[in-house]
Amino acid sequence: MYSRRQNKSVGSKATDAGKDVETLRSEIENEQRMTEMLDLSIEELQKTIDALEQQVDHTDIADEDEWKVRYYTQVEVNEQLERQRDWLMERVEAARNQSQEGVSALLAELDLDSLTESQLLRYLKQLEKDRNSLYNELRDKEWKLDQESKTFHKYNDTRKAYMTEITEAMLNLEAMKSRLRMFEGSENGSIAKCPRHLKYLNILPDQRVIDPRKGPIKKTAAVRSLPKLNTADKDFNDDDDDLLDKQSKKSAEF
C-alpha cells in the first residue's frame, strides 16, 4: 500500500512538472514572438528615423527658418490671447462685483447683526464709494449721449440744407427742360437750337444785356412820328425869323 501511494505521488509530481514545462515553453514562445515583433517595430522606427533625417538634411534653411518663425509667432500670439483672456475675466468679475445685483446679493448674505461697528462703517464706506462710482459713470454716459445728440442734430441740419439745395437744383433743371421743350416745339425751334441762342435760354428777357458793364437793356418809350404843326403857328414862327434877321443886320451895320 505504501509503495502504491508513493508511486501515485511520484506520478502526480511528474505530471505537475510536465505541466510546468509546457507552461514555460509556451511562455518562452510568446516571449520569442514578442521579441520578433519588437525587432520589427524597431526596424520600422529606424527606417522612419533615417527617412526623417534625410528629409531634414535636404530641407532648405529658409524653410526651416520660416517654420521656426511661424512657431514662435504662434506661441507669442497664444500668450497674448491668454493674457487677454485673464484680463477679461478680471474685468467681468469686477463688473459683477460692482453691479447692483452683486451688491444686493452681498447685503443679503451679510448678517448685519453679527458685525461690529467698525465693520459696518467699513461696509458703509464701500457702499458709498460704489454709489459715487455708479453716479460718475451715469454722468459720463449722459454727457456722451448729449454730445452724440448734438452731433446728430448738426449733421441732420446739414443734411436738410443739402436736400433743400438739391431740390432747388432739380426744380431749376426741370424748368430749363420745360423751357427747352417749349422752344423746340415752337415755330422758331430751328433758331432756338442755334448755339448762339441756347446760352440765353436760362436768362430772363429783362436780364439780357449787350454789354455786361452797362447792365440790362432798359426799355424806353420812343415816338415814331412827330405831330403836325398848325399854319398859324407856322406864320408866327416865320415872323419871328424875319425879326431876328433884321436885328442881326442892324447890329452888323452899326
C-alpha positions in Angstrom: 0.0 0.0 0.0 2.7 2.3 0.9 4.5 1.7 -2.4 1.3 2.4 -4.4 0.9 5.7 -2.6 4.5 6.6 -3.2 4.1 5.7 -6.9 1.0 7.9 -7.1 2.7 10.8 -5.5 5.7 10.4 -7.9 3.3 10.2 -10.8 1.5 13.3 -9.8 4.7 15.2 -9.3 5.8 14.1 -12.8 2.6 15.3 -14.3 2.9 18.7 -12.5 6.5 19.0 -13.7 5.3 18.3 -17.2 2.6 20.9 -17.0 5.2 23.4 -15.7 7.5 22.6 -18.6 4.7 23.1 -21.1 3.8 26.4 -19.5 7.4 27.6 -19.6 7.7 26.5 -23.2 4.6 28.5 -24.1 5.8 31.5 -22.2 9.2 31.2 -24.0 7.5 31.0 -27.3 5.4 34.1 -26.5 8.5 35.9 -25.5 10.2 35.0 -28.7 7.2 36.2 -30.7 7.1 39.4 -28.8 10.8 39.8 -29.3 10.5 39.3 -33.0 7.6 41.9 -33.1 9.7 44.4 -31.2 12.6 43.8 -33.5 10.3 44.5 -36.5 9.0 47.6 -34.8 12.5 48.8 -34.0 13.5 48.3 -37.7 10.5 50.2 -38.9 11.1 53.1 -36.5 14.8 53.1 -37.5 13.7 53.4 -41.1 11.3 56.2 -40.3 14.1 58.0 -38.4 16.5 57.6 -41.3 13.9 59.0 -43.7 13.3 61.9 -41.4 17.0 62.6 -41.1 17.4 62.5 -44.8 14.4 64.9 -45.2 15.9 67.3 -42.7 19.3 67.2 -44.4 17.7 68.0 -47.8 15.4 70.7 -46.4 16.4 74.3 -47.2 17.5 76.6 -44.4 15.0 79.2 -45.4 12.1 76.8 -44.9 13.4 75.8 -41.5 13.7 79.4 -40.5 10.2 80.1 -41.8 8.7 77.2 -39.7 10.6 78.5 -36.7 9.3 82.0 -37.2 5.8 80.6 -37.5 6.1 78.6 -34.4 7.5 81.4 -32.3 4.9 83.8 -33.7 2.1 81.4 -32.8 3.5 80.9 -29.3 3.6 84.6 -28.8 0.0 85.0 -30.1 -1.2 82.3 -27.8 0.5 84.0 -24.8 -1.2 87.3 -25.7 -4.5 85.7 -26.0 -4.1 84.0 -22.6 -3.3 87.4 -21.1 -6.3 89.0 -22.7 -8.5 86.2 -21.5 -7.3 86.6 -17.9 -7.7 90.4 -18.2 -11.3 90.0 -19.5 -12.1 87.5 -16.8 -10.9 90.0 -14.2 -13.0 92.8 -15.8 -16.0 90.5 -15.7 -15.5 89.7 -12.1 -15.0 93.4 -11.2 -18.1 94.4 -13.1 -20.1 91.6 -11.5 -19.0 92.7 -8.0 -19.7 96.4 -8.7 -23.2 95.8 -10.2 -26.3 96.4 -8.2 -27.2 92.7 -8.2 -23.9 91.9 -6.7 -24.2 94.5 -4.0 -27.8 93.4 -3.2 -26.7 89.7 -3.0 -23.7 90.7 -0.8 -26.1 92.5 1.5 -28.5 89.6 1.5 -25.7 87.2 2.5 -24.4 89.5 5.2 -25.6 89.1 8.8 -25.5 92.7 9.9 -26.3 91.8 13.5 -23.2 89.8 13.8 -20.9 92.6 12.5 -19.1 95.0 14.7 -19.5 98.8 14.4 -16.2 99.2 12.6 -17.1 96.5 10.1 -20.4 98.2 9.5 -18.7 101.6 8.9 -16.3 99.9 6.5 -19.2 98.4 4.5 -21.0 101.7 4.6 -17.9 103.5 3.1 -17.6 100.8 0.5 -21.2 101.2 -0.5 -20.9 105.0 -0.7 -17.8 104.5 -2.9 -19.7 102.2 -5.2 -22.6 104.6 -5.3 -20.3 107.5 -6.3 -18.7 105.4 -8.9 -22.0 104.5 -10.4 -23.2 108.1 -10.3 -20.0 109.2 -12.1 -20.5 106.6 -14.7 -24.0 107.7 -15.2 -22.9 111.3 -15.6 -20.3 110.2 -18.1 -22.9 108.3 -20.1 -25.3 111.3 -20.1 -22.5 113.6 -21.3 -21.6 111.2 -24.1 -25.3 110.9 -25.1 -25.6 114.7 -25.1 -22.6 115.1 -27.3 -23.8 112.4 -29.7 -27.3 114.1 -29.8 -25.7 117.4 -30.7 -23.6 115.8 -33.4 -26.7 114.1 -34.8 -28.7 117.3 -34.9 -25.8 119.1 -36.6 -25.5 116.5 -39.3 -29.2 116.3 -39.6 -29.4 120.1 -40.3 -26.6 119.8 -42.8 -28.5 117.0 -44.5 -31.7 119.1 -44.7 -29.7 122.0 -46.2 -28.2 119.8 -48.8 -31.6 118.3 -49.6 -33.1 121.8 -50.0 -30.3 122.8 -52.4 -30.7 119.5 -54.3 -34.5 120.2 -54.6 -33.9 123.7 -55.8 -31.4 122.5 -58.4 -33.9 119.8 -59.5 -36.6 122.4 -59.9 -34.4 124.7 -61.9 -33.4 121.8 -64.1 -37.0 120.9 -64.7 -37.8 124.5 -65.6 -34.9 124.6 -68.0 -36.0 121.3 -69.6 -39.6 122.6 -70.0 -38.4 125.9 -71.5 -36.1 123.9 -73.9 -39.1 121.7 -74.9 -41.2 124.9 -75.4 -38.5 126.4 -77.7 -38.1 123.1 -79.6 -41.9 122.9 -80.1 -42.3 126.5 -81.3 -42.2 127.6 -84.9 -38.7 129.1 -84.5 -37.4 125.9 -83.0 -34.6 125.8 -85.5 -33.4 129.2 -84.5 -33.6 128.3 -80.8 -31.4 125.3 -81.4 -28.5 127.5 -82.6 -25.7 127.6 -80.0 -25.8 131.4 -80.0 -29.4 131.3 -78.8 -29.1 128.2 -76.5 -26.9 130.1 -74.0 -29.7 132.6 -73.4 -32.4 130.1 -72.6 -31.9 130.3 -68.9 -31.8 134.1 -68.8 -34.9 136.2 -68.2 -35.9 138.6 -71.0 -35.3 141.7 -68.8 -31.9 140.4 -67.8 -30.3 140.1 -71.3 -27.5 142.6 -71.9 -25.4 143.6 -74.8 -22.6 145.0 -72.7 -22.2 143.4 -69.2 -20.6 146.5 -67.8 -23.7 148.7 -68.6 -26.2 146.2 -67.2 -29.5 145.0 -68.7 -31.2 146.7 -71.6 -33.7 149.4 -70.4 -36.9 149.8 -72.4 -37.6 153.5 -73.1 -40.7 155.0 -74.7 -39.9 156.2 -78.3 -42.0 158.5 -80.5 -42.2 157.1 -84.0 -43.7 160.3 -85.7 -43.8 164.0 -84.6 -47.2 165.9 -84.6 -48.0 168.2 -87.4 -47.7 172.0 -86.9 -50.6 174.3 -87.4 -50.5 177.1 -90.2 -51.0 179.9 -87.6 -48.0 178.6 -85.6 -46.0 178.4 -88.8 -46.7 182.1 -89.8 -45.8 183.2 -86.2 -42.5 181.4 -86.4 -41.8 182.9 -89.8 -42.4 186.4 -88.4 -40.0 185.7 -85.6 -37.4 184.6 -88.0 -37.7 187.8 -90.1 -37.4 190.0 -87.0 -34.3 188.2 -85.9 -32.8 188.7 -89.4 -33.5 192.4 -89.3 -31.9 192.8 -85.8 -28.8 190.9 -86.9 -28.4 193.2 -90.0 -28.7 196.4 -87.9 -26.1 195.2 -85.5 -23.8 194.4 -88.4 -24.2 198.0 -89.9 -23.6 199.6 -86.5 
